[in-house]
Amino acid sequence: MLAIVNGKVMPVSGEPIEGGAILIRDGKIAAVGKDLKIPSEARVIDADGRPVTPGIIEAHVHIGLGEAGIGWAGADVNESSDPVTAYARAIDGLNPLDTAFDEFRAAGITCANVVPGSGNIIGGTGLAIKCQGTIVDDMVVKNPTGMKAALGENPKGSYGRRNKLPSTRMGSAAVMRETLFKAREYLKKKEKAEGEDDVSKLPKHDKNLEALLPVLRGEIPLHIHCHRADDITTAVRLCREFEVPFVLEHVTEANHIIDLLKGADTHLAIGPTMHYGSKVENRERDFRTPVEVARAGIPFCLITDHPVLHGKYLTMSAGLAVTWGMDYDLALRSVTLSAAEHVGIADRVGSLEVGKDADIVIWSGDPLDYITFADYTIIDGEVAYQREVE
């Protein structure tokens, strides 16, 4: 049992509590409030007036797939043998001993959605994990969280330079459309055969189409990489055509098509905004996009796309968004509860509420200030990182 007392508790889902306390039991939040009765057997951490927030959540990263500092041997982000690898699963390539996890915990990041890269039109499934552990199966919060897809420069560059389909944006959209069409037909045949209880009429097993069935059934969304306004528009068009759930990731030029996105019924993961424009489609990225998206009331979170921008800069990104005009509370929410909503794990993490996982950070100061450190990072009620030994 663990208790945090005398903190500025910032639940995200409610108003801050000055001199607040949190009681943790069996890895869950048992109570949040003021003047809590703390059991004598509890280990007590005195926050001494410091801010206490939910753990920071990274909604789109490649940690453990693109490992830090080891080059080719740790490059498992893209299965670049084919533009459609829906059957690939991030869980099978994720190394929990990637040294970047140490830095994530030191930055207050307690949970991450790890996804395949954007080299393929459809790249495989991602999963949400806790940032603590040595066996990935024991770290899972949700698997799968979605099916990774991509439009724009990355997939057309990956295959076009090899003179393979897709080599253009037209070809990219065509590959995605054809794949979704085949998956829809495959599902119809399966459902008909199962309805007639006639296994002889089942379609021949197809690993890609089988992997896409949860998308067609509306069980998981497509997580679509798209930067440019036309690619974002194409993503919306395709998903409407096939009536599949989707979220959009990166969306550098979302500020140019605000009205379209307001009516798209989707969630945006914006970033890495702090990173320089590394190619034509994201060369104009800055904090105008998240600020304008926020003002329009479109649901969003901020991401770093680690290791493109190191995950430890996620809270700094949120702080910079505030300097550009974003509401402070919304910026904090964008790296906690909104990130959890984007990934589909807000029932467990993202805010300090009774019954949720005890993923908590005690900060040295304002959590969005670049000079602030995580003093304690707590994951599932256990101290996973401590800046100074008591």
N, C-alpha and C positions, 0 to 999 in steps of 0.2 A: 504494500500500500504506500502511496506517495501523495504528499500534499504540497501545493505551491501556495504560499501565503504572502500577503502584503504586496501585491503586484497591481499594476495598472492593466487589468484583464480586458483584452480587446477581442470579444467573441466573434466579430465580423457579422454575425447574424443578429446582433443586438447592440445596445449602447455600451460604451466602455464602463468598467466598474473600478473606480478608484479604491485602492485598499482591498482589492478583491482576492478571492481564493479559489483554488480548484482542488477537488479531492479525486484521486485516481484509485480505482480498484480493479484488479484483474485486467489491466490493460485498457480499461474504458474510463471515460469521464463519469464519475458518480455524482458529482455536485459542482455547481459553479455559482458563486455569489459572494456576499459580504457576510462576515461574522459566522462563517461555517464552524460547526463543531468538528474539531480535528481529533480523530482517535489517537490514543496514546502510542499505539504501535506503528503509526505512520512515520515514514521518513519525511522530514519537513525541509523544504527549500524556501528560504526567505528571499523573495524577489526584490525586497528593499526598494519598492516604488518603481521598479523597472517595467517596461511594457512586456506583456505576456500575450502571445498570439497563437492561433492555430499554426501547425507546421506549414511551411511553404510547399506548394505543389507545382511541379513542372509538367505541363500538359502535353508537351511534344519534345522529346529528346531521343538521342541515340546512345545514351550512356550504356556501357556494357556490350554494345554492338560495335561501336566505333571507339575502341579503347584508347586511353590516354598514353601517348608516348611510345608506342611499340610498332607503329607503321603497319605494313602489309599483314603481319601475323595477327593483328587485332582488328582488321578491317572486315567486318561481317555485316555491314549495313545493307548492302544491295546484293541480291542474287541476280547478277546481271547477265544470266545466260538466256533470258527470254523476257519480253516486255510484259508478260502476264504470269506472275508467280503467286497467285492468290493462296495457294496451298502452303506457302512458307509461313513460319511462325517465329516471331521475335523471341519467344521464350526458349527456342532451341539454339539460339546463337548468343544468348546474353550471359556475360561473365560477371557474377556478383563481386569478383575480386578486382575489377577495374578500379584503379587507384582514384579515379574521379569521384567515387562514392564517398571517400574520406572528405573531400572538399565540399561535396553536397551537404553532408551532415554538418560540417563546420559553418556552412552558409545558412543553416536552418531549413534545408530542403529535406522533407521527410517522406515524400511520395513523388513518383515520377511515372509518366506514361511513356513507355519505350516503344518506338515504332520503327519499322523498316524504313529505308531511305526512299528517295524520290527518283531513282534511276529508272524505275519501271512504271508502266501505266497503272498496273495493279501489283503491289509489292508484297502483300501478306498481312497478317494480323499483328496488332500491337497488344500490349498488356500494361496494366498499372501495377506497380510494385512499391513496397516500402524500401527505403534506402538503407537497409540494414539487414545483413545476413550473408551466408555463404552458399546456401542452396536456393536457387531461384524459385523453386516450387513453394518453398516456405515463405517467400516474400510477397507472393501474389495477393493483390487486393481484388483485381478483376481480370479475367482472361477468357476471351478477348475483349478489348475495349472498342475495337473497330477494325475495319479493313483499310489499309493504307492504299491510296491511289495518288496519281500525280499527273499534272498537265504543265505545259510550258517548256522552258529551255532544257530542263534536266533530262526527261525521257527522250525528247527528240534529239538531243545532243548525244545521249548515251548510245542510241541505235543508228541515228543518221550518219554519224562518222564511220560507221561500219557498213554503210549502204544497206541498212535493214529497216524494215517498218517498225516504228514510225520515224520518219525523218522530217516531218512537218507538224504544225499544230492541227491541220486537217487530218493527217494520219493518226495523230494521238487520239483525237476525239473519236475517229472511226474505230480504232482498236477498242477503246472503252465501250463504245456503243455496241459493237458486235459482241463483245464478251458479255455484257449485261443481257443482250438479247438471247444469246445462247443459254445463259444461266436461267433466264425466265422460262424458256422453252423446256429446258431440262427439269425445272421444278414442276411445270405443268404435267409432264409425262410421269414424273415420280408420284405426284399426287393422284393422278388418274389411276395408275397401276395399284397404288396402295388402297385407293377407294374401292377398286374392284377386287382387291385381295388376290392379285394375279402377279406373282413375282416374275413371270416370263415376259411381262410387258415393261418391266423396269428398264430405263435407259442404261446403256453401258456406263459403268463408273468412269467419271472424269474428275480428276483430282482438283482442277481449277474450278469447275462448275460446282462441285460439291462444296468447296470452301466458300463459295459466294452465296450459298443458300441462306445463311443467316441474314445477309444483307437484303436479299429479295423478300424474305419473310418479315423484315422490319425489326429484327432482333438486335442487330448492331448496325452502326452507321458506316458509310464510307468516310474516311478521314482524307480529304483531298488537298494535296499540296498545290497551291496556285498563287502566283504573285501578281501578274498583270491583270488589269481590269477585264480584258477580253477572255483570259483564261478563267477568271472567277465566274464570268457570265456563262461560259461554256459549261463549267461544272454545275451551275444552277440549272441550266437547260437540260443537261443529261439526267440529272437526278429527278427533275420534274417529269421527264419523259418516261422514266421507269418507276417512278413513285417509290423511290428508296430513301431512307433517312440518310442525312449527310451533315458533316461539319466541315468548315473550311479553315485551312491552315496557312499561315504566313500573310496572305492577302495584303501585300504591300500597297496596292493601288485601290483598296476598298473605298477610300475617300472619294473616288471619282464616280462610284455607283451606289451611293448611300440609299437612294430610293429603291433600287432593285433589292438590296440586301435587307431593307426594312420589311419587305414582303416575302422574303425567302424562307422564313421559319427555320433559321439555322443559327448556329453558334460559331463565333470566330475565335481562332487562336492567332494572335497578331505578334509577329516578330520573326527573327531577332532584330528589333528596331535599333538597338544600340550599335549594331554591327555596320560596318561600311558597306556601301553598294558594291557587291562583288561581281555583278553581271548586269546586262542591259535591263532585264525585267525587274530588278530591285534597286536600280541605281539611285532612285529618288526617295528611298525609304527614310522616314524620320517620324517624329511623334505626332505629326498632323493626323495620320490615319487613326491611331487609337483614340485620340482626343475627339475627332469628328464622329467616330463610331460611337463613343460613349455619349456624346451629346445627342446623338440620334436615338439613343435608347436601344441599340442593337446589343444583344448579349455577347460578351467577349471575355477573353483572358489574355494575358501576356505570356510569351514564351521566349526562350533563348535558342532553341534548336541545337542545344549542346551536342557535339563540341564545336558547332559553327561559332557560337558565342558561348563561353563557359557558363554553365548553369549558376555559378556563384554570383553572377551579375544580374540575376533575375529581379531581386528586390531593388537594385540600383536602377534598373530599367523602369520599374514602377515609380520610383522616386523622380526620375527624369520626366516621366509623363505628367507628374504633378506640376513640375516647373513649367511645362508647356500648357498648363491650364486644366488638367484633369482633376476632378474632385478627389480629395485625399482618400476618403473611405472607399470610393470606387476603385482607386488604384490598389489599395491593400486587398480588396476583395478579388481583384483581377489575378492575384498570385496565390489565392487561398480558395475561397468558396466558389468563385466563378471558374477557376481551373478545375476544381472537382466536378462541377456541373458539366463542363465541356467533355470530361472523360467518362462521366456516368458513375461517379463514386461518391457523390455528395451525401449519400445516406450514411457514409462511414467517416468521411474526413472533410476538412475545409472550414470548419467553424468549431467553436468551443461550446458544445451542447451536451447535455446529459445523454449518455448512451452511445456517443460517438467514440471512435478510437482516440486514445490519449496521445495524439501527436501534437506536441506543444513546443513553443520556443520562448525562452526568456532572453530578451535583448538587452544590450548595454545602453541603448538609447532608442530614438525613433527608428522603427524597423525599416523605413524607406530612406534613411539617411545614409549616404555612402561611407560615413565614418563609423557607422554602427557595426557591432559584432554580435553574433549569436553567442551568448554566454552558456546557455544550456539548450541542447536539442534533445527532445524526448520523443521516442517512437514506441508506440504500444505500451506506454507507461514506464518504460525503462530509459535511463539516461544513455543516449547513444553518442553524445559528444558533450564535453565540458571544457570550456576555454581555460578556466583556472581551477586548480585543485583546491578544495576547501581546506 
